[in-house]
């Protein structure tokens, strides 16, 4: 199957309210352009440098999503163009994104990463920590970001019940946070679900899925 065929198939199975992020990390620009020419406009990368290089050489109507763990000192390299930062897992990072966005006179959209997996290696905050941030005075002073929802990564396991439980936790967390909407916190996005589990994620309330290998084929980490 070609990249275009893979994309067409996935899109044909998605409900209208679900956004597809094509996870293009480690893939060459030629692969991304094949997806672009098939109509895909949202690409997700997990390394800022790689994303910046691709942004420089590709059409400018692409929405670039940073889906990996973000180090504060690297934010400046993507602040001029990134559309959505998925993995915001602490307040200091929000402050840095706000600072760098201000330099470019932009408002950068962010998702708060909620820890839903049982694995220690996954980053994220609790729902309580997220609500404390949103309600804080310091948060209300950040004028160059907008938090538009939450993101979560389920445990890497074959146990569908566990994954479903973790996805449901993210949906419940999102629903709980919705009640404290502010002008900077406009909750509309639940980013969860990847190649292996996006159908389950959508059943559990996902509005944005991050799919890589099902579109582009397996990745080479050489």
N, C-alpha and C positions, 0 to 999 in steps of 0.2 A: 504493500500500500504506500502511496506517495504521501508527503506531508499534507498536500491539499486534500486528498481523500480522507486522511485521518481527521483533519480539521472539520471537513464537511460532515463526517459521521458524528463526531462529538457534538457539534452544534445542532445537528438534527435531533439529538436526544435531550437537549437542555430546555427547561422551561424558560419562558421569555424574561423572567425577572433575574435570571442567573447570568453573571458576567464571567466570561472565560479569560483567564490570564494564561497566555502561552509561556511556559517556563523554559526559557531559552539559554539558561546558563551552560557554559562550556561548548555551546553550539556555534558553528561558523556563521558569519553574516549571510552567506549564500542560503543556508537553511532558513534563517529568519526572513530573508527576502522571498523565499518560496511561500512561506506562511503569509507574509505581507501581501503578496500578489494574489493570494487566495482570500484576501479580505480581512485578515487578522490585524488589529491595530494596538492590542495591549500585550506587552511583553514583560515578563518577570525575570529579574536577574538577582543573584545572591552575592555578587562581588561588585562593589561600586566602580572600581577601575575598569572592569570588563564592560559594565553597563555604559560608562562614560565614553569608552572607545566606540562601542556600537552606536551610541546616540550620535556621535560625531559623523559617522559614515553612512547613516541611514536616513530615510525620509523623516521630515520634521512633524508629520501628523501622528507619529507614534506616541502612545502613552507608555511611559516607562515606570514599572513598579519595582521597588526594592523589596524583595521578599526574604532576604537573609538577615542574619543578626547584624546589627549596625553598631559600629564603633563611632563614638562621638567625634573623634578627630578626622574621620573620613567624610562627614556630612557635607563639608564644604565642596567636595568634588562633584556632588550631584545636585546641589541646591538650586542651580540655575535651570534645571530641566525636569527633575523627577516629578511624577504626577501623584504617586501614592507610596507611602512608606508603611509596609505591613507590620514589621516586627518591633514596634516601639514598646520596650519593656520596663522603662523607668522614667521618672520625671526629668532628670538631668538631660536625658536625650531629647525630650520634648523642648527643653529650653535651648539646647544647641541647634535643633532644627529651626526653631523660631528665629534665633539669632542669624543663622545663615540665610534663611528665607528673606529676612528683612533687608539684607545686603543686596538682594536681587529684586526687591520690591515685589515679592510674590507671597502668596499664601499656599503653603504646602499641606496637602491632606495626609493624615496619618491614621493608622489603626493601632489600638492598644492590644498588645499581645498578652493573652490570658493563658496562664499555665493550666492546661487540662489533662496533660499526659502524666502517667505515673512515673515515667523515666526522669531521672535527675538531670539528664543532659539537655532537656528542653527548657528554653528560657520562658519568662513570662511572669505576670503579676497575678494576684488573686483578684476576684471580683470586688472584694472589699477595698483592696489597695487602689484599684481603678476608680472606684466611687469617691474615695478620699481625695485622689488627685483632681477629679472633675469638679468636686465641690470646693476646692481650695482657692483662696484669693490669688495665690501665685499663678495658678492655671488661668484664671480669668484675665490676667494681664498679658497673656501671650497673644499678640494680635496678628501674627504671621503664620499661624498654623490653624488647621481645623481638624479635629478628631471626628472621623465619620463612621466609626464602628469598632469592631473587635476582630481579632485574628487568633486562631489557635491551631496547634498541631497535635494530632492524636498519637498515642503510643504506637510504635512500630510493631504490630502484632497481627496474627491471623485471627485473633479472637474478635469476631464481629460484634459481640455483645459489649465488650469493653470499649471498642471504638465508638459504638452507638451511644454508650453512656457518656463518653468524653465529649462527643459532639453535642449531645443534649445539654451537657453542663455549659457549654459555650453559648448555646441558644438561650438558656435560662439566665445566664449572666448578662447577656445582651438585653434581654427583656427587662431585667432589673435595673440596668443602667439607663434605659430609655426614659424612665420617670424623672431623671435629673438633667434633661436636655437644657443646654445653654446656647449662647450664640457661637461659642467655640466648639461645643460638643453637639454634633448633629448626627445621631446614630441612624445609619441606614444600611450599613454593610456588615455582613458576617462572612469573613473569609475563612473557609475551612473546606477541606477535601482536596485530594490530589489524584494522580492517575489511578491508583488502586482502590480508592474509596469515595470518589466524588459523588456517585449515585446515592450512597448511604448518607453522605453529608447533606446533599440537597433534600433528601427525605427528612433530615433533622433540622432543616431551616437555613442552610447555607445560601447566600446570595452571590458568592464569588468563589470560583474554584481555581486552583493553581495546577495546571496540567502540563507535564513536560514530556515524559517518555512515550506516552500514548500518542502524542503528536509527532515528535521528532525521532523516536526510537531511543534505544538505550544510550546512556551517556558514557563517554570514555574519560576516565579520570587518569590520564597518563601524565 
